[in-house]
Amino acid sequence: MDIMLILQIIVLLGAIFLGVRLGGIGIGYAGGAGVLVLGLILGMKPGNIPWDVILIIASVIAAISAMQLAGGLDYLVQIAERILRSNPKYINYLAPVVTYVLTIFAGTGHTAFSMIPVIVEVAKEQKIRPCCPLSIAVVASQIAITASPVSAAVIYMSGVLEPFGWSYPALIGIWLVTTFAGCMLTAFVMTKIQNMDLDSDPVYKERLAKGLVKIGQGAAHTELKPFAKRSVGIFLIGVLFVVLYASAISPAIGLISPVIVPRDAAIMSLMLLVATLITICCKVDISDIASESSVFKSGMVACVCVLGVAWLGDTFVSGHTAEIKTFAADTVVAYPALLAVVFFFAAMLLYSQAATAKAITPAIVAALGITAANPGDSGMLVASFAAVSALFVLPTYPTLLGAVQMDDTGTTRIGKWVFNHAFFIPGVLAIVFSVALGFLAISIF
């Protein structure tokens, strides 16, 4: 390994470490700074900015923000709370189901924020350590990104795979079944191996003695805004149109040919149309979007993070495409599961499912010689896709930190060694199960 490569790796990891220390939008800031150092000092050509990923995230967030101001998210939270409270003893299974479905529906894992307080409340009422359902639920909200029809990661990956004979509906079907089953298997395993008893947790007992644990308030009774249900209906119809259009233009189906509006442009325009319809039909004050919507704020932070860290990652990967191709050709072909390992570690550093897929996939496709005429190895990309969700490894992701902060019992905590936190084991299990089921699914196909 030459000295220049070592310096480049130091800058890459240093920028990511600085961003992690800064937290939140800071990882985007540090990523941009890393690109500057790699370019001006170490002579690397700046990589491609993932504008399509950023714009898809922005357009989806715009629609969800309008729905939030119309009361739609409050309505969804009420439904989810009723589900959790209907069978509270099964919260370890119901909590990840709820966060998974919300992410599938919205295309962003940030919707899990609204469910964290509810999960904590129901767990306390059942004398269950909140970290048990919370850890699985947060991981499920991240894994579900790789199966959501409106997520930037799925839109990008399906666009890559379709020329190789994988239709959009087939991909969505595989990823939905494998990731959901992976999350449920994780819930089963974690329920069996974890200490569920809240009263036996020493940190909880200490906090309870100090009066730091809030007494349960029971089910919330938030009065919905007049057009809350209507906003959810409009958004749901918009998501349905995205799925139908994306399926219709899929080369394997070919209902619309030639394709005038590509999938990326279609999802962006449809989501902005949804935002427009919600604003008009649900009487949303447009001036409140930027100031009042928590989803808008977190979404714009996500855009900056993707801009910085994905640009940094693409700069490094593009500068070492030859080495990556050699590694892929020599090892991934022999051991297909190693692709999932590559995705896993890249996602841990790049902090975004879409950014990881975009940084790694083109090099893998080129290295393995995957073409429309020779699509044989493309199945490993389908099976390994869930591994781009390893955002939980470093305990700095917003929903992960939110779970730690909102669990007043203290059971959801980060250990002294950074990696020994409540989300690591369920996250690794969920990815292992999802990828294993993915390889099983492609073998059937």
Order of alpha helices (4+ residues) and beta strands (2+ residues): alpha-alpha-alpha-alpha-alpha-alpha-alpha-alpha-alpha-alpha-alpha-alpha-alpha-alpha-alpha-alpha-alpha-alpha-alpha-alpha
